[in-house]
Amino acid sequence: MEVRDDFPILKRKVNGKTLVYLDNAATTQKPKQVIDKVSEYYKEHNANIHRGIHKLSEEATNEFEETRKKIAKLIGAKEDEVVFTRSTTESLNTLAYSSLRSLGEGDEVVLSVMEHHSNIVPWQMLQEKGVKLNFVDINPDGTLKMEQFEELINKNTKIVSIVHASNVLGTINPIADISKIAHDNNAIMIVDGAQSVPNMKIDVKKLGCDFLAFSGHKMLGPTGVGILYGNNFDNVEPFLRGGEMIREVSLREAKWNDMPWKMEAGTPNIAGVAGFGEAIAYLERTGLSKIRKHETELVKYATKKLEDLVTIYGNADKTGVVSFSMNAHPHDVASLVDSEGIAIRSGHMCAQPLMDRLEVPALSRASFYLYNTKEEIDKLVTALEKVQKVFE
């Protein structure tokens, strides 16, 4: 795809070699349009939002709320259903903390063994109240055992929280089918969309989810901007309080603002949100369907090139992720390919329970996005061949 000139960092040299950035599942690089937008905000519009009557505050507020409109359109939601947080992690913690107040002994939450730590650890808090956590297992090909949702979801299940696409395996889960099972049992359906929203067209109504969490930095936007979509926040208690989320305050009590501001306490990352708005515009100009097609082609190409060299984990129908193991520890692999200017991820990928399930201590991961090329994959293959020889 002819977009590489828009990404200044891709011209950088690392260890004397032109950077090959293959760590996009962790965070994506930023095009100059996004970088310029953040700079423009600080140069021309820097002010706090919503309550200022002066011109700069009005301009900053407009930038902020325009991004909310873009996000709502992107995922098929209403504007008041879109809440800004700092990250997917904060979004999921928001829901878990609220559940800590409302759930108790006898209630159950259904998760899966492929979840990111951010969709496991917050729910572990509920065990203090007697809430039971149940986990859906995976098949040998890295897909979820769908029959277990029917077995585990029952009248005691209050929440089902599942990742849309695994950050390790790339597996794309059938969220609409899971949502139906959850709703048939009057459970709330929560989706971790950190790895799916950047890579494919999402419609929250078609997914059937009640809540969806994702992050701007994984889709060309600045860090520090997270999104929490929800179709009903009436029973969600904000765990951050003060500032814009207040409607009225006395010394002993307070009343909350309307949605979405009820969930947005304090001064947000205004510049980051403005930059994220520009990132969404960039992705839409490029076309999410084209990005998805490009990633799929890269995964197929990488799989073919690597299958005789490494052990690949996960099925073929997945996001732009190839996780693998070989005859060296993943940290050694990452270090040696870094000497060739290639950035990949190594470790348990914040998914240690999944690593335990796969019976591996850690993995290496190459993850692709719209600016990656087959030539970069060739460079990775050459670097991994060198690694293999070192550890023979």
ABEGO torsion letter per residue (X at the ends): XBAAAABAAAABBBGGBBBBBAAAAABBBBBAAAAAAAAAAAAAABBBBGABABAAAAAAAAAAAAAAAAAAAAAGBBAAABBBBABAAAAAAAAAAAAAAABBBGBBBBBBAABBAAAAAAAAAAAAAGBBBBBBBBBAAGBBBAAAAAAABBAABABBBBBABBAAAGBBBBAAAAAAAAAAAGBBBBBBAAAAAAABBBBAAAAGBABBBBBAAABGBBBGBBBBBBABAAABBBABBEEAABABBBAABBBBBBOAAAABBEBBBAAAAAAAAAAAAAAAAAEAAAAAAAAAAAAAAAAAAAAAABBBBEBABBBBBBBBBBABBAAAAAAAAAAAGBBBBBEAGGBAAAAAAAGBABBBBBBBBAABBAAAAAAAAAAAAAAAAAAX
